[in-house]
């Protein structure tokens, strides 16, 4: 399986499978001298790990990170940083009856055809959401690098679950409330309704989707490499690598297509001697370059594919119609565990572009 790496100057490689011995991340290009400890990565992993509440999968993984290389005496050395997590709570028997009966909504069938049955199918193997922990390992490092060198901060949160939607955008003052509840929504009243929607779907053996909004502040003007390396292009590529993601939009996004130019254009003004815009319908990106305004994007997640209802499929051996009920421990909604994953991939892309722009001097 190729294409397991992303980035040009901050290069992140993900490895491992859902039910394999371990999963891991290798980061090449992080400059020397960044103070880094396992706890810096662990605190981000703890926000994503499974088994923390009734609205997520009950698979119990400690997700304890180990740094194998690239850090000496508490600082990065400029060498590749290798990190791993050992898998400890797999129940592979739940997947034995699915080898020739592909699960609706999963990658089982195209993967079986592409790899001729040799891929690790347990828990989805390489296609599992379990691999998002590797995104967080690389993202936690990028996040600290951006904060320490450029003051760039990213925070993501749940803004919609099913048909329950948070009104307005979370301010920087609200970001401390994101992780105060199980669904990762800074509006507590809406968070309760989201929780109810998830639990209602779980009781029915079903699932729901939702949307995560991400805001990044203090971006310098001009980050991005048009045309095919634009900031929107690279962010979209990274975010679409998250399993279950089916949509990414920036600023006014699809809503902007319903407006007139006079409504959607962001007019320039001076504020404290700095060029800013009255509105931010562009989401902080124009022509693939950062404008200096907050980077605002939203990521749409489909309902979790593994559900407890009986579904129709095909037995690939007999070529006859068959039915199945997906066993195992699954998320009734993946969205509550997604904000740190979105944070991480946004940070990976921004660190790469900041290094490419020479804003963070790399080790030669």
Buried (B, 14 or more C-beta within 10 A) or exposed (E): EEEBEBBEBBBBBBBBBBBBEEBBBBBBBBBEEBEBEBEBBBEBBBBBBBBBBEBBBBBEBBBBBEBEEBBEEEBBBBBBBBBBBBBEEBEEEBBEEBBBBBBBBBBBBEBBEEBEEEBBBBBBBBBBBBBBBBBBBBBBBBBBBBBBBBEBBBBBBBBBBBEBEBEEEBEEEBBEBBBEBBBBBBBEEBBBBBBBBBBEBBEEEBBBBBBBBBBBBBBBEEBBBEEEBBBBBBBBBBBBBBBBBEBBBBBBBEEBEEEEEEEBBBEEEEEEEEEBBEEBBBBBBBEBBBBBBBBBBBBBBBBBBBBBEEBEBBBBEEEEEBEBEBBBBBBBBBBBBBBBBBBBBBBBBBBBBBBBBEBBEBEE
